[in-house]
Amino acid sequence: MAVCGATTGETANVEIRAVYNKQASIIGAYLGTKAQLREMMKFMSLKKIKPVIDSKFMLSEAARAHERMEKNDHFGKILLNVYTH
């Protein structure tokens, strides 16, 4: 978990067991300069970052999607399709 620009306050609640169970790390980072922000926005516009999609579910299958997430049986994002056509 990388934390930067804590604009909502100084306190953050984190479920520490999840950090231990996943052997995760929490890293604090400064936000950067305006030039770095522009550079990042330019990079993002090139669409070089692609999310990992684990699975897709129709909105009517939201309970199944939630079960998959609760079981921690996924790698990547779980998508809900809200369109009917």
Residue pairs with C-beta under 8 A, 6 or more apart in sequence:
1 14
1 19
1 24
1 25
1 26
1 27
2 27
2 29
3 12
3 26
3 27
3 28
3 29
4 28
4 29
4 30
4 31
5 31
6 12
14 26
18 24
19 25
19 26
31 37
32 40
43 49
51 76
51 77
52 75
52 76
52 77
53 76
53 77
53 79
54 68
54 74
54 75
54 76
54 77
54 78
55 65
55 68
55 74
55 78
55 79
56 78
56 79
56 80
56 81
57 64
57 65
57 78
57 79
57 80
57 81
58 80
58 81
59 80
59 81
59 82
61 80
62 80
65 78
65 80
68 74
68 78
69 78
